[in-house]
Amino acid sequence: MNSYTVGNINVHLLGHSSVMIVLPKKTIYIDPYIIPDNSPKADLILVTHKHFDHCAPDKITQVSDKNTIILAQKGCAQTIKTKMTEIEVGKTIDIDNIKITAVPAYNIAKPFHPKGTGVGYIIKIDNIKIYHAGDTDRIPEMHNLKNIDIAFLPVGGTYTMDIYDARDATSDFLPKVVIPMHYGTIEGTEADIKEFQCLVAEKSPIVKVKVL
């Protein structure tokens, strides 16, 4: 399984938008939809919105135990059907010195993700900030992102940004590393990742693109 490491934090893109963050004493999943067999149990699960490829109750159950904490946007409650804590845009929750902030995620000119129905997350662990954009277009609020170390950005087009909008979003807030996601798994999410790497290198050469 490919991963990217910064400090004592290992991040894995499991496929689609499913991300696993492994710390020395905790495991965090974001949108667990693609989950390899024998994956470790989650201490914390973050869900961005209610669509089946992000809020997948059977997969959430697969990586959960009685101690797992689930944070999700309120629209997920009926789907998950288990104990969860609702989070909304602008809210920060501190769990054992891990700060999770919900940020906007929505489509501007597409009908799939209206504003207010989903979130992205900024996870701050020690001095490292990880941004998972959720299902979103390039939105004005991205200009407000500061000091992002690792950014997971959707690039598949159709339902989210394509590689060109993701290139421009990258230049809006200049993360240290950008990891493309939400491509090549379901219909309508095809993307040329090598072209994306070239686009970012041309427009924002200080940003490293890491393909996992």
Residue pairs with C-beta under 8 A, 6 or more apart in sequence:
1 12
1 14
1 36
2 12
2 13
2 212
3 10
3 11
3 12
3 22
3 212
4 10
4 11
4 150
4 177
4 179
4 210
4 212
5 11
6 128
6 149
6 150
6 177
7 126
7 128
8 23
8 24
9 21
9 22
9 23
9 125
9 128
9 130
10 21
10 22
11 19
11 20
11 21
11 22
11 130
11 150
11 179
11 212
12 19
12 20
12 21
12 22
12 212
13 19
13 152
13 179
13 181
13 212
14 20
14 32
14 34
14 35
14 36
14 39
15 33
15 34
15 185
16 31
16 33
16 34
16 53
16 181
16 182
16 185
16 186
16 189
17 30
17 31
17 33
17 48
17 53
17 54
17 132
17 134
17 135
17 152
17 154
17 181
17 182
18 29
18 30
18 31
18 32
18 33
18 34
18 35
19 29
19 30
19 31
19 132
19 152
19 181
20 27
20 28
20 29
20 30
20 39
21 27
21 28
21 29
21 30
21 123
21 125
21 130
22 28
22 40
23 125
26 43
26 44
26 96
26 98
27 40
27 41
27 42
27 43
27 44
28 42
28 43
28 44
28 45
28 46
28 98
28 123
29 35
29 42
29 44
29 45
29 46
29 63
30 45
30 46
30 47
30 48
30 121
30 132
30 152
31 46
31 47
31 48
31 53
31 54
31 55
31 132
31 134
32 42
32 45
32 56
32 59
32 60
32 62
32 63
33 52
33 53
33 54
33 56
33 59
34 59
34 185
35 59
35 62
35 63
39 62
39 63
40 63
41 63
41 64
41 65
41 68
42 63
42 64
42 68
43 67
43 68
43 69
44 68
44 69
44 70
44 71
44 95
44 98
44 100
45 60
45 63
45 64
45 68
45 69
45 70
45 71
46 71
46 72
46 100
46 121
46 123
46 132
47 54
47 55
47 60
47 70
47 71
47 72
47 73
47 76
47 80
47 84
48 54
48 55
48 73
48 105
48 118
48 119
48 120
48 121
48 132
48 134
48 135
49 55
49 73
49 75
49 76
49 105
49 113
49 117
49 118
49 119
49 134
49 135
50 73
50 75
50 76
50 79
50 117
50 118
51 135
53 185
53 186
54 134
54 135
55 72
55 76
55 79
55 80
57 79
57 80
57 81
57 82
60 70
60 80
60 82
61 82
64 70
64 82
69 85
69 95
70 80
70 82
70 83
70 84
70 85
71 84
71 85
71 86
71 87
71 93
71 100
72 80
72 84
72 85
72 86
72 87
73 86
73 87
73 88
73 102
73 117
73 118
73 119
74 86
74 88
75 117
75 118
76 84
77 84
77 86
85 93
87 93
87 100
87 102
87 119
88 102
88 119
89 102
89 103
89 104
89 116
89 119
90 101
90 102
90 103
91 101
91 102
92 99
92 100
92 101
92 102
93 99
93 100
94 100
97 125
97 126
98 123
98 124
98 125
99 123
99 124
100 121
100 122
100 123
100 124
101 121
101 122
101 124
102 119
102 120
102 121
103 119
103 120
103 121
103 122
103 131
103 141
103 145
104 115
104 119
104 120
104 136
104 139
104 141
105 113
105 118
105 119
105 120
105 133
105 134
105 135
105 136
105 139
106 113
106 114
106 115
106 116
106 117
106 118
106 136
106 137
106 139
107 113
107 114
107 135
107 136
107 137
107 159
107 160
108 137
108 138
108 139
109 137
110 137
110 158
110 159
112 135
112 159
113 135
113 136
113 159
113 160
118 134
118 135
118 136
119 134
120 131
120 132
120 133
120 134
120 136
121 131
121 132
121 134
122 129
122 130
122 131
122 145
122 148
123 129
123 130
123 131
123 132
124 130
128 149
128 150
129 147
129 148
129 149
129 150
130 148
130 149
130 150
130 151
130 152
131 145
131 148
131 150
131 151
131 152
131 175
132 152
133 151
133 152
133 153
133 154
133 169
134 154
135 154
135 159
135 160
135 182
136 154
136 160
136 161
137 160
137 161
137 165
138 161
138 165
138 166
138 168
138 169
138 172
142 169
142 172
142 173
143 172
143 173
144 173
145 151
145 172
145 173
145 175
146 173
148 173
148 175
148 176
149 175
149 176
149 177
150 175
150 176
150 177
150 178
150 179
151 170
151 173
151 175
151 177
151 178
151 179
152 178
152 179
152 180
152 181
153 161
153 166
153 169
153 170
153 178
153 179
153 180
153 181
154 160
154 161
154 166
154 180
154 181
154 182
154 183
155 161
155 162
155 163
155 166
155 180
155 181
155 182
155 183
155 191
155 193
155 196
156 162
156 182
156 183
156 184
156 188
156 189
156 190
156 191
157 163
157 188
157 189
157 190
157 191
158 188
158 189
159 182
159 188
159 189
160 182
160 189
161 169
162 191
163 180
163 191
163 192
163 193
163 195
163 196
163 199
164 199
166 178
166 180
166 196
167 196
167 199
167 200
167 203
167 204
168 203
170 178
170 200
170 203
170 204
170 207
171 203
171 204
174 204
174 206
174 207
175 207
176 207
176 208
177 207
177 208
177 209
177 210
178 200
178 207
178 208
178 209
178 210
179 209
179 210
179 211
179 212
180 191
180 193
180 196
180 209
180 211
182 189
183 189
183 190
183 191
183 193
184 190
184 191
193 211
196 209
197 209
197 211
200 207
200 209
201 209
